[in-house]
């Protein structure tokens, strides 16, 4: 296996962050019908006699379907949202539980490598390989509210920023809940987190709107450019996907081969969003090999390309504050529509291919 440059970070800081959140729900259908058996009007010249039958009222049952704002799929899940920092290199594959994530972010770290932040709400599986937090992760995840963040460790600066945030951190190096090592795999690629145990132990926010607008159909696709293959770059790492019409999903690939989890499931979502962000070098924060970490700015604005249904649509993103959702719109200012089922979000530097 190739040696990974982005090593684990040292440990420091204390765990903080508490507050109340809220759940965003989507109302799909509410109906009510009231009918009476009392006499009514007629177009006839002679009025009809009023019925002696007592009046009755019938109301139709209201139907409210609540969808998950992170996937656009019903029902909306209960329990806290959990974000997990995961490996994104060959030694960390096959991953465990990644196919169950609602949203998968791919971001730049040290030495041109990439890592993932996988967000779980619909399911709480065991996940591997858990890696260390980065300084920019609290900014990215602030839009989700006071959720749980799981990581193996982190550098002193990254942990300090995490501890000062409103996120609830669960860190392996601090001996916190839900971790064990898979002894069949080499360290540091063997840290496993049981998200069901984590969710049961930590009180945190549930799902809320983070900016995705979901729709099964989008008229813009009829004239959109075809995109059966997505090729972009995060750091110096190629990030590729191929459209599978049978699955109705984009499947992540490496060197033309599909990425599968330990269960054999493909790592696939109906959407791929390439979000172009400013990335700055953090000289005061580095890995064990001395490579400075990279800070991805997810507050601000920039270009996006949305891939769904084997097509691509251009747009822009904006997010004014750390606790605000991200707005995604097309060239005319109309919301970009994501196919229900979750999404990949590749956080790329301006100028990267897409």
C-alpha positions as a Markdown table, in Angstrom:
| # | Residue | x | y | z |
|---|---|---|---|---|
| 1 | Unk | 0.0 | 0.0 | 0.0 |
| 2 | Unk | 1.2 | 3.5 | -0.7 |
| 3 | Unk | 2.3 | 5.6 | 2.3 |
| 4 | Unk | -0.1 | 8.4 | 3.1 |
| 5 | Unk | 1.5 | 11.8 | 3.7 |
| 6 | Unk | -1.5 | 13.2 | 5.6 |
| 7 | Unk | -0.8 | 11.6 | 9.0 |
| 8 | Unk | -2.8 | 11.8 | 12.3 |
| 9 | Unk | -2.6 | 14.9 | 14.4 |
| 10 | Unk | -1.7 | 15.3 | 18.1 |
| 11 | Unk | -4.4 | 15.7 | 20.7 |
| 12 | Unk | -5.3 | 18.7 | 22.8 |
| 13 | Unk | -8.2 | 20.9 | 24.0 |
| 14 | Unk | -11.5 | 20.2 | 25.7 |
| 15 | Unk | -14.9 | 19.2 | 24.3 |
| 16 | Unk | -17.5 | 21.9 | 24.3 |
| 17 | Unk | -20.7 | 23.1 | 22.5 |
| 18 | Unk | -24.3 | 23.0 | 23.7 |
| 19 | Unk | -27.5 | 24.6 | 22.5 |
| 20 | Unk | -31.0 | 23.9 | 21.2 |
| 21 | Unk | -31.6 | 23.3 | 17.5 |
| 22 | Unk | -34.6 | 22.9 | 15.4 |
| 23 | Unk | -35.9 | 20.5 | 12.7 |
| 24 | Unk | -36.9 | 21.7 | 9.3 |
| 25 | Unk | -39.8 | 19.8 | 7.7 |
| 26 | Unk | -41.2 | 19.9 | 4.3 |
| 27 | Unk | -45.0 | 20.0 | 3.9 |
| 28 | Unk | -46.1 | 18.1 | 0.9 |
| 29 | Unk | -49.9 | 17.8 | 1.2 |
| 30 | Unk | -52.6 | 19.1 | 3.6 |
| 31 | Unk | -56.3 | 18.8 | 2.6 |
| 32 | Unk | -59.6 | 19.4 | 4.3 |
| 33 | Unk | -63.2 | 19.0 | 3.0 |
| 34 | Unk | -66.4 | 20.1 | 4.7 |
| 35 | Unk | -69.8 | 19.1 | 3.4 |
| 36 | Unk | -73.3 | 19.6 | 4.8 |
| 37 | Unk | -76.6 | 17.8 | 4.1 |
| 38 | Unk | -78.6 | 21.0 | 4.7 |
| 39 | Unk | -80.7 | 22.4 | 1.9 |
| 40 | Unk | -78.9 | 24.6 | -0.7 |
| 41 | Unk | -79.5 | 26.9 | -3.6 |
| 42 | Unk | -81.1 | 25.9 | -6.9 |
| 43 | Unk | -81.4 | 27.5 | -10.3 |
| 44 | Unk | -85.1 | 26.6 | -10.2 |
| 45 | Unk | -87.6 | 29.5 | -9.7 |
| 46 | Unk | -89.4 | 27.6 | -6.9 |
| 47 | Unk | -87.2 | 27.1 | -3.9 |
| 48 | Unk | -86.8 | 23.6 | -2.5 |
| 49 | Unk | -88.0 | 22.7 | 0.9 |
| 50 | Unk | -85.4 | 22.4 | 3.6 |
| 51 | Unk | -84.5 | 18.9 | 4.6 |
| 52 | Unk | -85.6 | 17.8 | 8.0 |
| 53 | Unk | -82.5 | 15.6 | 8.3 |
| 54 | Unk | -80.0 | 17.0 | 10.9 |
| 55 | Unk | -76.9 | 18.6 | 9.3 |
| 56 | Unk | -73.7 | 16.5 | 9.2 |
| 57 | Unk | -70.1 | 17.6 | 8.7 |
| 58 | Unk | -67.4 | 15.3 | 7.2 |
| 59 | Unk | -63.7 | 16.4 | 7.3 |
| 60 | Unk | -61.1 | 14.6 | 5.2 |
| 61 | Unk | -58.0 | 13.3 | 7.1 |
| 62 | Unk | -55.0 | 15.6 | 6.8 |
| 63 | Unk | -51.9 | 13.9 | 5.3 |
| 64 | Unk | -48.5 | 15.4 | 6.2 |
| 65 | Unk | -45.4 | 13.8 | 4.7 |
| 66 | Unk | -42.1 | 15.0 | 6.2 |
| 67 | Unk | -39.0 | 14.5 | 4.2 |
| 68 | Unk | -35.3 | 14.5 | 5.2 |
| 69 | Unk | -33.9 | 17.9 | 4.2 |
| 70 | Unk | -30.5 | 16.2 | 3.6 |
| 71 | Unk | -31.8 | 13.7 | 1.1 |
| 72 | Unk | -35.3 | 14.8 | 0.0 |
| 73 | Unk | -36.6 | 11.4 | 0.9 |
| 74 | Unk | -39.3 | 10.5 | 3.4 |
| 75 | Unk | -39.5 | 10.0 | 6.3 |
| 76 | Unk | -37.5 | 12.5 | 8.1 |
| 77 | Unk | -35.1 | 10.7 | 10.5 |
| 78 | Unk | -35.1 | 11.0 | 14.3 |
| 79 | Unk | -32.1 | 11.4 | 16.4 |
| 80 | Unk | -29.0 | 13.5 | 16.1 |
| 81 | Unk | -27.0 | 14.2 | 12.9 |
| 82 | Unk | -23.5 | 12.8 | 13.0 |
| 83 | Unk | -20.6 | 14.0 | 10.7 |
| 84 | Unk | -17.5 | 11.7 | 10.5 |
| 85 | Unk | -14.1 | 12.5 | 9.2 |
| 86 | Unk | -13.1 | 9.6 | 6.9 |
| 87 | Unk | -10.0 | 8.5 | 4.9 |
| 88 | Unk | -10.0 | 9.0 | 1.2 |
| 89 | Unk | -6.9 | 7.2 | 0.1 |
| 90 | Unk | -6.2 | 3.7 | -1.2 |
| 91 | Unk | -4.9 | 2.3 | 2.2 |
| 92 | Unk | -8.2 | 3.3 | 3.8 |
| 93 | Unk | -10.3 | 1.3 | 1.3 |
| 94 | Unk | -12.6 | -0.5 | 1.4 |
| 95 | Unk | -14.5 | 1.9 | 3.7 |
| 96 | Unk | -17.2 | 0.7 | 6.0 |
| 97 | Unk | -20.7 | 2.3 | 6.1 |
| 98 | Unk | -19.9 | 5.1 | 3.7 |
| 99 | Unk | -22.7 | 4.1 | 1.3 |
| 100 | Unk | -25.2 | 4.9 | 4.2 |
| 101 | Unk | -24.2 | 8.6 | 4.4 |
| 102 | Unk | -26.7 | 11.3 | 3.4 |
| 103 | Unk | -24.1 | 13.8 | 2.2 |
| 104 | Unk | -20.4 | 13.1 | 1.4 |
| 105 | Unk | -18.0 | 16.1 | 1.2 |
| 106 | Unk | -14.6 | 15.6 | -0.3 |
| 107 | Unk | -12.1 | 18.2 | 0.8 |
| 108 | Unk | -8.4 | 19.0 | 0.5 |
| 109 | Unk | -5.9 | 18.3 | 3.4 |
| 110 | Unk | -2.1 | 18.1 | 3.4 |
| 111 | Unk | 0.2 | 17.2 | 0.6 |
| 112 | Unk | -2.5 | 17.4 | -2.1 |
| 113 | Unk | -4.4 | 14.6 | -0.5 |
| 114 | Unk | -8.2 | 14.5 | 0.1 |
| 115 | Unk | -10.4 | 13.4 | 3.0 |
| 116 | Unk | -14.1 | 13.0 | 3.4 |
| 117 | Unk | -16.6 | 14.4 | 5.8 |
| 118 | Unk | -19.6 | 12.1 | 5.7 |
| 119 | Unk | -22.9 | 13.3 | 7.2 |
| 120 | Unk | -25.3 | 10.6 | 8.6 |
| 121 | Unk | -28.9 | 11.1 | 9.6 |
| 122 | Unk | -30.9 | 8.4 | 7.8 |
| 123 | Unk | -28.8 | 5.6 | 9.2 |
| 124 | Unk | -26.2 | 5.2 | 12.0 |
| 125 | Unk | -23.9 | 2.4 | 10.8 |
| 126 | Unk | -20.4 | 1.4 | 12.0 |
| 127 | Unk | -17.9 | 3.4 | 9.9 |
| 128 | Unk | -14.2 | 3.1 | 9.0 |
| 129 | Unk | -11.6 | 4.5 | 8.5 |
| 130 | Unk | -12.1 | 7.4 | 10.9 |
| 131 | Unk | -9.4 | 10.1 | 10.6 |
| 132 | Unk | -8.5 | 13.4 | 12.2 |
| 133 | Unk | -10.3 | 16.7 | 12.2 |
| 134 | Unk | -9.1 | 19.7 | 10.3 |
| 135 | Unk | -9.3 | 23.4 | 11.1 |
| 136 | Unk | -11.9 | 24.2 | 8.4 |
| 137 | Unk | -14.3 | 21.4 | 9.3 |
| 138 | Unk | -16.2 | 23.4 | 12.0 |
| 139 | Unk | -16.9 | 26.2 | 9.4 |
| 140 | Unk | -18.2 | 23.6 | 6.9 |
| 141 | Unk | -20.4 | 21.9 | 9.5 |
| 142 | Unk | -21.7 | 25.0 | 11.2 |
| 143 | Unk | -24.7 | 25.1 | 8.8 |
| 144 | Unk | -25.9 | 21.8 | 10.2 |
| 145 | Unk | -26.4 | 23.3 | 13.7 |
| 146 | Unk | -25.1 | 21.8 | 16.9 |
| 147 | Unk | -24.5 | 18.3 | 15.6 |
| 148 | Unk | -22.0 | 15.6 | 16.5 |
| 149 | Unk | -18.6 | 15.4 | 14.9 |
| 150 | Unk | -16.6 | 12.2 | 15.1 |
| 151 | Unk | -12.8 | 12.1 | 14.4 |
| 152 | Unk | -9.8 | 10.0 | 15.5 |
| 153 | Unk | -7.9 | 13.0 | 16.7 |
| 154 | Unk | -6.6 | 16.3 | 15.5 |
| 155 | Unk | -3.8 | 18.9 | 15.7 |
| 156 | Unk | -3.7 | 21.3 | 18.6 |
| 157 | Unk | -5.0 | 24.2 | 16.5 |
| 158 | Unk | -7.7 | 22.1 | 14.8 |
| 159 | Unk | -9.0 | 20.8 | 18.2 |
| 160 | Unk | -8.9 | 24.3 | 19.7 |
| 161 | Unk | -11.1 | 25.6 | 16.9 |
| 162 | Unk | -13.4 | 22.5 | 17.2 |
| 163 | Unk | -13.7 | 23.0 | 21.0 |
| 164 | Unk | -14.6 | 26.7 | 20.5 |
| 165 | Unk | -17.4 | 25.8 | 18.1 |
| 166 | Unk | -21.0 | 24.8 | 18.8 |
| 167 | Unk | -20.3 | 21.2 | 17.6 |
| 168 | Unk | -20.3 | 18.2 | 19.9 |
| 169 | Unk | -17.0 | 16.5 | 19.3 |
| 170 | Unk | -16.4 | 12.8 | 19.8 |
| 171 | Unk | -12.6 | 12.0 | 19.6 |
| 172 | Unk | -11.0 | 8.6 | 19.7 |
| 173 | Unk | -7.7 | 10.0 | 21.2 |
| 174 | Unk | -9.7 | 11.4 | 24.1 |
| 175 | Unk | -11.2 | 8.0 | 24.9 |
| 176 | Unk | -14.7 | 9.0 | 24.0 |
| 177 | Unk | -17.7 | 6.8 | 23.2 |
| 178 | Unk | -18.2 | 4.4 | 20.3 |
| 179 | Unk | -14.6 | 3.6 | 19.0 |
| 180 | Unk | -12.7 | 0.4 | 18.5 |
| 181 | Unk | -9.9 | -0.7 | 16.1 |
| 182 | Unk | -10.3 | -3.3 | 13.4 |
| 183 | Unk | -7.2 | -5.4 | 14.1 |
| 184 | Unk | -7.4 | -7.0 | 10.6 |
| 185 | Unk | -6.3 | -3.6 | 9.2 |
| 186 | Unk | -3.1 | -1.5 | 9.7 |
| 187 | Unk | -3.1 | 1.7 | 11.8 |
| 188 | Unk | -4.1 | 4.5 | 11.2 |
| 189 | Unk | -6.6 | 3.1 | 8.8 |
| 190 | Unk | -8.4 | 0.9 | 11.3 |
| 191 | Unk | -10.3 | 3.2 | 13.6 |
| 192 | Unk | -14.0 | 2.3 | 13.6 |
| 193 | Unk | -16.9 | 4.3 | 15.1 |
| 194 | Unk | -20.3 | 2.8 | 16.0 |
| 195 | Unk | -22.6 | 5.7 | 15.2 |
| 196 | Unk | -25.6 | 4.1 | 16.9 |
| 197 | Unk | -23.7 | 4.1 | 20.2 |
| 198 | Unk | -22.5 | 7.7 | 19.6 |
| 199 | Unk | -26.1 | 8.8 | 18.8 |
| 200 | Unk | -27.4 | 7.2 | 21.9 |
| 201 | Unk | -24.8 | 8.8 | 24.2 |
| 202 | Unk | -24.8 | 12.4 | 22.9 |
| 203 | Unk | -27.7 | 14.8 | 22.8 |
| 204 | Unk | -27.4 | 17.0 | 19.7 |
| 205 | Unk | -29.4 | 18.6 | 16.8 |
| 206 | Unk | -31.4 | 16.6 | 14.3 |
| 207 | Unk | -31.8 | 17.4 | 10.6 |
| 208 | Unk | -32.3 | 20.9 | 9.3 |
| 209 | Unk | -32.2 | 22.7 | 6.0 |
| 210 | Unk | -28.6 | 23.3 | 4.8 |
| 211 | Unk | -29.6 | 24.6 | 1.4 |
| 212 | Unk | -30.4 | 21.6 | -0.8 |
| 213 | Unk | -33.7 | 21.9 | -2.8 |
| 214 | Unk | -35.0 | 18.5 | -3.8 |
| 215 | Unk | -37.2 | 17.7 | -6.8 |
| 216 | Unk | -37.7 | 14.4 | -8.7 |
| 217 | Unk | -37.9 | 16.3 | -12.0 |
| 218 | Unk | -36.1 | 19.3 | -13.4 |
| 219 | Unk | -37.2 | 20.8 | -16.8 |
| 220 | Unk | -33.7 | 22.2 | -17.3 |
| 221 | Unk | -32.3 | 18.8 | -17.8 |
| 222 | Unk | -33.9 | 18.5 | -21.2 |
| 223 | Unk | -31.5 | 21.1 | -22.7 |
| 224 | Unk | -28.6 | 20.6 | -20.3 |
| 225 | Unk | -25.2 | 19.3 | -21.5 |
| 226 | Unk | -24.7 | 15.6 | -21.2 |
| 227 | Unk | -22.3 | 14.4 | -18.5 |
| 228 | Unk | -22.0 | 10.7 | -18.2 |
| 229 | Unk | -18.5 | 11.1 | -16.6 |
| 230 | Unk | -17.5 | 13.7 | -14.0 |
| 231 | Unk | -13.9 | 14.5 | -13.6 |
| 232 | Unk | -12.7 | 17.1 | -11.1 |
| 233 | Unk | -9.7 | 17.6 | -8.7 |
| 234 | Unk | -9.5 | 18.2 | -5.0 |
| 235 | Unk | -5.9 | 19.2 | -4.1 |
| 236 | Unk | -3.8 | 17.1 | -6.4 |
| 237 | Unk | -6.2 | 14.2 | -6.1 |
| 238 | Unk | -8.4 | 13.2 | -9.1 |
| 239 | Unk | -12.0 | 12.8 | -8.1 |
| 240 | Unk | -14.1 | 11.0 | -10.7 |
| 241 | Unk | -17.6 | 9.6 | -11.0 |
| 242 | Unk | -19.5 | 7.7 | -13.7 |
| 243 | Unk | -23.3 | 7.8 | -14.3 |
| 244 | Unk | -25.0 | 4.5 | -13.9 |
| 245 | Unk | -28.5 | 4.7 | -15.5 |
| 246 | Unk | -29.7 | 1.5 | -13.9 |
| 247 | Unk | -28.8 | 2.7 | -10.4 |
| 248 | Unk | -29.8 | 6.3 | -11.3 |
| 249 | Unk | -26.7 | 7.3 | -9.5 |
| 250 | Unk | -23.2 | 8.6 | -10.0 |
| 251 | Unk | -20.7 | 6.1 | -8.8 |
| 252 | Unk | -17.3 | 7.2 | -7.5 |
| 253 | Unk | -14.4 | 5.7 | -9.4 |
| 254 | Unk | -10.6 | 5.6 | -9.1 |
| 255 | Unk | -8.5 | 4.8 | -12.2 |
| 256 | Unk | -11.7 | 3.7 | -14.0 |
| 257 | Unk | -12.7 | 1.2 | -11.3 |
| 258 | Unk | -15.8 | 1.7 | -9.1 |
| 259 | Unk | -15.2 | 2.3 | -5.4 |
| 260 | Unk | -17.0 | -0.3 | -3.2 |
| 261 | Unk | -17.5 | -0.4 | 0.5 |
| 262 | Unk | -16.6 | -3.4 | 2.7 |
| 263 | Unk | -20.1 | -4.8 | 2.1 |
| 264 | Unk | -19.7 | -4.6 | -1.6 |
| 265 | Unk | -22.1 | -1.7 | -2.1 |
| 266 | Unk | -21.0 | 1.0 | -4.5 |
| 267 | Unk | -20.2 | 4.5 | -3.2 |
| 268 | Unk | -22.9 | 6.3 | -5.2 |
| 269 | Unk | -25.4 | 9.2 | -5.0 |
| 270 | Unk | -27.9 | 10.7 | -7.5 |
| 271 | Unk | -26.0 | 14.0 | -7.4 |
| 272 | Unk | -22.5 | 15.3 | -7.7 |
| 273 | Unk | -22.0 | 19.0 | -6.8 |
| 274 | Unk | -18.6 | 20.5 | -7.6 |
| 275 | Unk | -18.4 | 23.6 | -5.4 |
| 276 | Unk | -15.5 | 25.9 | -6.1 |
| 277 | Unk | -14.0 | 27.4 | -2.9 |
| 278 | Unk | -11.0 | 29.5 | -1.9 |
| 279 | Unk | -8.4 | 27.4 | -0.2 |
| 280 | Unk | -5.6 | 28.9 | 1.9 |
| 281 | Unk | -2.4 | 27.3 | 3.4 |
| 282 | Unk | -2.3 | 27.1 | 7.2 |
| 283 | Unk | 1.4 | 27.4 | 8.0 |
| 284 | Unk | 0.8 | 27.1 | 11.7 |
| 285 | Unk | -1.1 | 23.8 | 11.4 |
| 286 | Unk | 0.6 | 20.7 | 9.8 |
| 287 | Unk | 0.7 | 16.9 | 9.7 |
| 288 | Unk | 3.4 | 14.7 | 11.3 |
| 289 | Unk | 5.4 | 14.9 | 8.1 |
| 290 | Unk | 5.5 | 18.7 | 8.2 |
| 291 | Unk | 3.0 | 19.3 | 5.4 |
| 292 | Unk | 0.9 | 22.4 | 6.1 |
| 293 | Unk | -2.8 | 21.9 | 6.2 |
| 294 | Unk | -5.2 | 23.5 | 3.8 |
| 295 | Unk | -8.2 | 25.6 | 5.0 |
| 296 | Unk | -11.2 | 25.4 | 2.6 |
| 297 | Unk | -13.5 | 28.4 | 2.9 |
| 298 | Unk | -17.1 | 27.3 | 2.8 |
| 299 | Unk | -18.5 | 30.7 | 3.9 |
| 300 | Unk | -18.5 | 33.1 | 1.0 |
| 301 | Unk | -19.5 | 32.6 | -2.6 |
| 302 | Unk | -18.4 | 31.0 | -5.9 |
| 303 | Unk | -19.3 | 28.8 | -8.8 |
| 304 | Unk | -20.9 | 25.4 | -8.8 |
| 305 | Unk | -21.6 | 22.7 | -11.3 |
| 306 | Unk | -24.4 | 20.3 | -10.5 |
| 307 | Unk | -24.5 | 16.8 | -12.1 |
| 308 | Unk | -27.7 | 14.8 | -12.0 |
| 309 | Unk | -29.4 | 12.4 | -14.4 |
| 310 | Unk | -26.3 | 12.3 | -16.6 |
| 311 | Unk | -26.4 | 16.0 | -17.2 |
| 312 | Unk | -24.7 | 19.1 | -15.9 |
| 313 | Unk | -26.1 | 22.5 | -14.8 |
| 314 | Unk | -24.0 | 25.6 | -14.0 |
| 315 | Unk | -24.7 | 27.8 | -11.1 |
| 316 | Unk | -23.4 | 29.7 | -8.1 |
| 317 | Unk | -23.3 | 29.2 | -4.3 |
| 318 | Unk | -23.4 | 31.7 | -1.5 |
| 319 | Unk | -23.3 | 31.4 | 2.3 |
| 320 | Unk | -23.1 | 34.6 | 4.4 |
| 321 | Unk | -22.3 | 33.2 | 7.9 |
| 322 | Unk | -21.1 | 30.1 | 9.5 |
| 323 | Unk | -24.6 | 29.1 | 10.8 |
| 324 | Unk | -26.4 | 30.0 | 7.6 |
| 325 | Unk | -27.4 | 27.4 | 5.0 |
| 326 | Unk | -25.7 | 27.5 | 1.5 |
| 327 | Unk | -27.8 | 28.8 | -1.3 |
| 328 | Unk | -27.4 | 27.2 | -4.7 |
| 329 | Unk | -28.9 | 28.9 | -7.8 |
| 330 | Unk | -28.6 | 28.7 | -11.6 |
| 331 | Unk | -27.6 | 31.5 | -13.9 |
| 332 | Unk | -31.1 | 33.0 | -13.8 |
| 333 | Unk | -31.2 | 33.0 | -10.0 |
| 334 | Unk | -33.6 | 30.0 | -9.7 |
| 335 | Unk | -32.7 | 27.3 | -7.1 |
| 336 | Unk | -30.7 | 24.3 | -8.4 |
| 337 | Unk | -32.8 | 21.2 | -8.0 |
| 338 | Unk | -31.2 | 18.1 | -6.5 |
| 339 | Unk | -32.5 | 14.6 | -7.3 |
| 340 | Unk | -33.8 | 13.0 | -4.1 |
| 341 | Unk | -31.4 | 10.5 | -2.5 |
| 342 | Unk | -28.4 | 12.4 | -1.2 |
| 343 | Unk | -25.4 | 14.1 | -2.8 |
| 344 | Unk | -21.6 | 14.2 | -3.2 |
| 345 | Unk | -20.1 | 17.6 | -2.7 |
| 346 | Unk | -16.5 | 18.0 | -4.0 |
| 347 | Unk | -14.9 | 21.2 | -2.6 |
| 348 | Unk | -12.5 | 22.2 | -5.3 |
| 349 | Unk | -10.2 | 25.1 | -5.9 |
| 350 | Unk | -11.2 | 27.7 | -8.5 |
| 351 | Unk | -9.9 | 26.5 | -11.9 |
| 352 | Unk | -10.3 | 22.8 | -11.2 |
| 353 | Unk | -12.0 | 20.8 | -13.9 |
| 354 | Unk | -15.7 | 20.0 | -13.7 |
